[in-house]
Amino acid sequence: MQKVIFIDVDGTLINDYGVVPESAKHAVRKARENGHLVFLCTGRSKAELFPEILEVGFDGVIGAAGGYVEIDQEVLFHERVKKEDVQHLVEFFNKHGIDFYLESNGGLFAGGNCKMRIRSIIENLLTEKPEAKEEIEKGLQPFHDILIEDEDLIREDINKISFLGSDLPYETIRKEFESTFTVIPSTVSFFGNNSGELSIPGIHKATAIAKLLQHLKIRKEDTFAYGDGLNDLEMLEFVQHGIAMGNAKEVVKEAADDITNSHDEDGIYNSFKKYGII
């Protein structure tokens, strides 16, 4: 029986340095060889899906935390942030000195000192963990390099927004934007405390999965999903088999039907074997 599998990216498919473990690559490719469908289901927009990720091979992409759905290079759904809401957050973040970036399918647009901050994070990691130099340069460096500076930030092509940690409490930021955005803590650990992301209300990974299943005429009973962060909760609760990674947040583990190993402990591969996907 054909299964449909949805895999988060950060903290699930890739490790903390942005690299896909070899066991996960093998698992995804073998699952597709066996006739199953495997989709990325991520908070990232297309511009952040680097070759290292896409070369694994997938049947389609759910991006922007559910705001974008693509299968066989056909766009099924794409929702963008209202321009006035972009202006509100840019003015607020600039006022409070918060580094952020706007995510679109065409690029990542850096605000504040975001690019310099990411450069500093990478340099600190290289100093603290020289043994991980190859992984850091392979996984994190492309993220820094793709950030675009000195562009007009009041745009109409934005899918969602990520902000880095600052002295302003996360709760203050959440309250500022809760009427116009869904606000959740960041799933990227090195962004620091009080970091997070803003996405379009009423849209999440589960709503996108529902649209995709309807398009494919596939039953929900044949679905699996893998995740680790708060933006994976709806997805894990919606599918038939919601599986949390071993490195997932506790609330995610509690919501899941099963827990596998962490990304670097062959979590995807081991779970695929357990359920007979490979």
Backbone torsions as a table, in degrees:
resi	resn	phi	psi	omega
1	MET	NA	127.1	-179.3
2	GLN	-67.3	134.2	176.7
3	LYS	-110.1	155.5	174.9
4	VAL	-118.6	124.9	-171.2
5	ILE	-120.6	131.9	180.0
6	PHE	-116.0	125.9	-174.7
7	ILE	-124.4	122.8	172.4
8	ASP	-65.3	162.3	-179.3
9	VAL	-98.8	-73.4	-173.4
10	ASP	-66.2	122.4	178.7
11	GLY	82.6	-2.1	-178.8
12	THR	-125.0	-71.2	176.1
13	LEU	-74.2	-37.9	-179.3
14	ILE	-111.2	156.9	179.7
15	ASN	-88.8	-171.3	-174.8
16	ASP	-64.8	-17.6	179.3
17	TYR	-99.0	4.3	177.3
18	GLY	84.8	18.6	-177.1
19	VAL	-109.0	139.8	176.5
20	VAL	-84.2	118.2	177.0
21	PRO	-59.6	147.0	-178.5
22	GLU	-58.8	-35.6	-178.9
23	SER	-65.0	-34.8	179.0
24	ALA	-70.3	-40.7	176.4
25	LYS	-57.7	-48.1	-178.7
26	HIS	-61.4	-42.3	-177.6
27	ALA	-62.9	-46.0	-178.7
28	VAL	-64.3	-45.7	-178.2
29	ARG	-65.3	-40.2	-180.0
30	LYS	-68.1	-39.1	178.4
31	ALA	-60.0	-43.1	179.8
32	ARG	-69.2	-36.5	174.5
33	GLU	-59.7	-33.7	-179.6
34	ASN	-80.8	3.4	174.6
35	GLY	95.7	5.2	179.0
36	HIS	-88.7	157.7	176.9
37	LEU	-100.4	133.8	-179.4
38	VAL	-127.1	124.3	-178.6
39	PHE	-119.6	141.2	165.8
40	LEU	-71.1	140.7	176.6
41	CYS	-139.5	93.3	-163.3
42	THR	-133.6	159.2	171.2
43	GLY	-76.3	-15.6	-178.2
44	ARG	-70.7	150.4	169.7
45	SER	-89.9	169.6	-174.2
46	LYS	-58.0	-33.7	-178.5
47	ALA	-62.5	-22.1	-178.4
48	GLU	-96.2	0.7	178.4
49	LEU	-91.1	87.1	-172.7
50	PHE	-72.5	162.1	179.4
51	PRO	-51.5	-36.7	179.0
52	GLU	-55.2	-33.5	-179.8
53	ILE	-85.4	-50.9	-173.3
54	LEU	-67.9	-27.9	-178.0
55	GLU	-68.9	-12.1	174.2
56	VAL	-60.8	-41.3	178.5
57	GLY	102.4	116.1	-179.1
58	PHE	-138.0	162.0	179.5
59	ASP	-86.9	-10.2	178.9
60	GLY	170.8	-177.5	-174.6
61	VAL	-137.0	130.2	161.2
62	ILE	-105.7	117.0	-176.5
63	GLY	-121.1	177.8	176.8
64	ALA	53.2	38.6	178.3
65	ALA	55.3	38.0	178.0
66	GLY	103.6	-5.6	-177.6
67	GLY	-81.9	-7.2	-177.2
68	TYR	-143.3	132.0	179.6
69	VAL	-132.1	127.0	-179.6
70	GLU	-137.2	136.1	174.6
71	ILE	-139.5	131.1	-178.4
72	ASP	50.7	41.3	178.4
73	GLN	65.5	11.4	174.0
74	GLU	-100.2	128.1	179.7
75	VAL	-85.2	117.3	179.2
76	LEU	-89.4	-28.9	-173.1
77	PHE	-160.4	138.5	176.4
78	HIS	-154.9	112.6	179.7
79	GLU	-112.2	136.6	-178.0
80	ARG	-120.0	157.0	179.5
81	VAL	-72.9	138.6	177.7
82	LYS	-62.3	142.8	-176.3
83	LYS	-60.3	-38.1	-179.7
84	GLU	-67.6	-29.6	177.2
85	ASP	-73.7	-34.1	174.3
86	VAL	-63.1	-44.2	-179.5
87	GLN	-61.4	-42.5	179.1
88	HIS	-57.4	-49.3	-175.5
89	LEU	-71.9	-35.8	178.1
90	VAL	-62.6	-44.6	179.2
91	GLU	-64.4	-40.7	-179.1
92	PHE	-67.2	-47.1	-178.5
93	PHE	-65.1	-40.1	178.0
94	ASN	-64.8	-40.6	179.4
95	LYS	-60.4	-38.0	-175.2
96	HIS	-100.2	8.7	176.0
97	GLY	65.8	36.6	-178.7
98	ILE	-98.1	128.4	177.0
99	ASP	-80.0	138.0	-174.9
100	PHE	-155.0	169.1	170.6
101	TYR	-145.0	144.6	179.6
102	LEU	-95.2	130.9	-174.4
103	GLU	-104.1	123.8	173.3
104	SER	-130.8	168.5	176.7
105	ASN	-68.9	-22.1	-177.9
106	GLY	-93.5	-10.3	-179.8
107	GLY	167.7	170.0	175.6
108	LEU	-111.1	124.8	-173.6
109	PHE	-109.0	114.4	-171.5
110	ALA	-84.4	135.3	175.0
111	GLY	-117.8	159.1	-177.2
112	GLY	64.4	-140.2	177.2
113	ASN	-104.2	33.9	-171.4
114	CYS	-56.1	-49.1	-175.3
115	LYS	-66.2	-41.4	177.2
116	MET	-63.3	-38.6	179.4
117	ARG	-64.1	-44.0	178.9
118	ILE	-64.1	-40.1	177.2
119	ARG	-59.3	-43.2	179.7
120	SER	-64.6	-40.5	178.2
121	ILE	-60.9	-45.0	-179.7
122	ILE	-63.9	-43.9	179.7
123	GLU	-62.8	-39.6	178.0
124	ASN	-65.5	-40.7	178.5
125	LEU	-63.9	-40.1	179.2
126	LEU	-63.9	-35.0	178.1
127	THR	-72.9	-43.5	-176.8
128	GLU	-75.5	-31.9	-175.4
129	LYS	-133.3	68.2	-178.0
130	PRO	-60.7	-25.0	179.2
131	GLU	-67.3	-18.3	-178.8
132	ALA	-101.3	15.6	-175.4
133	LYS	-53.1	-46.8	-177.2
134	GLU	-63.2	-43.3	-179.9
135	GLU	-67.9	-41.1	-179.9
136	ILE	-62.1	-45.1	-178.5
137	GLU	-70.0	-28.8	180.0
138	LYS	-80.2	-37.2	-173.3
139	GLY	-98.2	-44.9	-174.3
140	LEU	-92.4	-33.3	-176.9
141	GLN	-59.0	-41.5	178.5
142	PRO	-60.4	-32.6	178.5
143	PHE	-63.8	-44.3	177.1
144	HIS	-62.2	-44.6	-172.8
145	ASP	-66.8	-28.7	-176.2
146	ILE	-82.1	-15.2	-179.2
147	LEU	-63.8	129.2	-176.8
148	ILE	-104.4	126.1	179.7
149	GLU	-107.2	164.9	172.9
150	ASP	61.5	32.5	174.0
151	GLU	-109.5	157.6	175.2
152	ASP	-64.9	122.7	-175.7
153	LEU	-89.3	-12.2	178.7
154	ILE	-87.0	92.4	-167.3
155	ARG	-126.3	164.1	180.0
156	GLU	-109.1	4.1	-175.4
157	ASP	-110.8	23.1	-173.2
158	ILE	-91.7	131.9	178.8
159	ASN	-89.2	-44.6	179.5
160	LYS	-163.7	177.4	-174.0
161	ILE	-136.1	138.8	173.5
162	SER	-117.6	142.3	177.3
163	PHE	-129.0	143.8	-178.0
164	LEU	-86.8	166.7	-178.2
165	GLY	-65.0	148.5	179.4
166	SER	-151.3	-174.4	177.5
167	ASP	-79.0	-12.5	179.6
168	LEU	-78.9	123.7	-177.3
169	PRO	-57.7	143.0	178.0
170	TYR	-55.0	-41.0	-178.0
171	GLU	-62.2	-34.9	177.5
172	THR	-64.7	-41.9	178.8
173	ILE	-66.7	-42.8	-179.3
174	ARG	-60.5	-45.1	-178.7
175	LYS	-65.4	-33.8	179.3
176	GLU	-63.3	-35.3	-171.1
177	PHE	-114.7	2.9	-172.8
178	GLU	-65.1	-19.9	179.6
179	SER	-82.9	-17.1	-176.7
180	THR	-121.5	-13.9	-178.5
181	PHE	-138.2	156.9	161.8
182	THR	-85.8	124.6	-176.2
183	VAL	-116.9	126.3	177.7
184	ILE	-136.1	156.3	174.9
185	PRO	-62.1	152.3	-178.5
186	SER	-67.1	147.3	174.7
187	THR	-91.8	-1.7	-178.6
188	VAL	-101.4	110.2	-170.8
189	SER	-61.9	-37.5	-174.2
190	PHE	-77.3	-1.4	173.0
191	PHE	-72.2	-17.3	172.9
192	GLY	91.0	174.8	179.3
193	ASN	-64.8	147.5	179.7
194	ASN	69.4	15.1	175.5
195	SER	-88.2	162.0	-178.6
196	GLY	-175.7	-169.5	177.9
197	GLU	-142.9	152.2	179.4
198	LEU	-120.5	130.2	179.1
199	SER	-133.6	172.2	-175.0
200	ILE	-72.2	129.8	-179.1
201	PRO	-61.3	146.8	177.2
202	GLY	80.3	-3.6	178.3
203	ILE	-119.2	127.8	176.4
204	HIS	-152.7	-176.9	-173.9
205	LYS	-61.8	-35.5	-178.7
206	ALA	-68.4	-38.1	178.7
207	THR	-65.2	-36.0	178.3
208	ALA	-70.1	-40.7	177.9
209	ILE	-61.2	-41.2	179.3
210	ALA	-60.3	-42.5	178.4
211	LYS	-63.2	-41.0	-177.7
212	LEU	-68.4	-42.5	178.9
213	LEU	-63.7	-39.3	177.9
214	GLN	-62.8	-41.5	179.2
215	HIS	-64.0	-40.5	-177.0
216	LEU	-83.4	-12.2	-175.4
217	LYS	57.3	47.7	178.9
218	ILE	-116.0	140.7	-177.6
219	ARG	-73.6	147.2	176.1
220	LYS	-63.9	-26.4	-178.9
221	GLU	-61.7	-16.0	-176.9
222	ASP	-105.0	24.0	-173.8
223	THR	-111.4	145.3	173.1
224	PHE	-128.2	150.6	173.6
225	ALA	-145.3	147.3	-178.4
226	TYR	-128.1	131.4	-179.6
227	GLY	-159.9	174.7	-177.8
228	ASP	-139.8	-17.8	-171.9
229	GLY	-114.6	177.7	-175.8
230	LEU	-64.6	-29.7	178.9
231	ASN	-78.7	4.3	174.7
232	ASP	-99.7	-7.2	-173.6
233	LEU	-58.4	-51.6	-178.5
234	GLU	-61.0	-39.4	179.8
235	MET	-62.8	-48.1	-177.5
236	LEU	-66.3	-33.2	179.7
237	GLU	-78.1	-25.5	-176.0
238	PHE	-80.5	-42.9	-174.9
239	VAL	-73.7	169.6	179.7
240	GLN	-68.6	-41.0	-178.4
241	HIS	-124.7	96.2	178.2
242	GLY	-94.7	118.8	-171.4
243	ILE	-121.0	125.1	179.5
244	ALA	-92.6	143.5	175.2
245	MET	-73.5	157.6	179.4
246	GLY	-62.7	-24.0	179.1
247	ASN	-94.2	8.5	-177.2
248	ALA	-68.5	157.8	173.1
249	LYS	-63.5	151.5	-174.4
250	GLU	-60.0	-39.4	-178.9
251	VAL	-64.5	-29.9	178.0
252	VAL	-72.6	-41.9	177.6
253	LYS	-61.6	-39.3	-179.6
254	GLU	-66.5	-31.5	-178.6
255	ALA	-83.2	-17.0	-174.1
256	ALA	-80.8	159.5	175.0
257	ASP	-82.2	-23.4	-177.0
258	ASP	-155.7	161.7	178.0
259	ILE	-128.5	130.8	176.4
260	THR	-107.7	-170.7	178.5
261	ASN	-75.4	175.5	178.6
262	SER	-73.8	172.3	-179.3
263	HIS	-58.9	-41.6	-177.9
264	ASP	-84.9	0.0	176.0
265	GLU	-112.5	30.1	175.0
266	ASP	63.8	35.2	-175.9
267	GLY	-58.6	-46.1	179.9
268	ILE	-64.1	-49.4	-177.8
269	TYR	-59.4	-48.1	-176.7
270	ASN	-62.9	-38.8	-179.9
271	SER	-71.0	-40.6	177.0
272	PHE	-59.1	-39.8	177.9
273	LYS	-65.8	-43.5	-177.1
274	LYS	-59.2	-40.8	-175.5
275	TYR	-94.8	9.0	175.9
276	GLY	71.4	18.6	177.9
277	ILE	-72.4	-34.2	174.8
278	ILE	-128.5	NA	NA
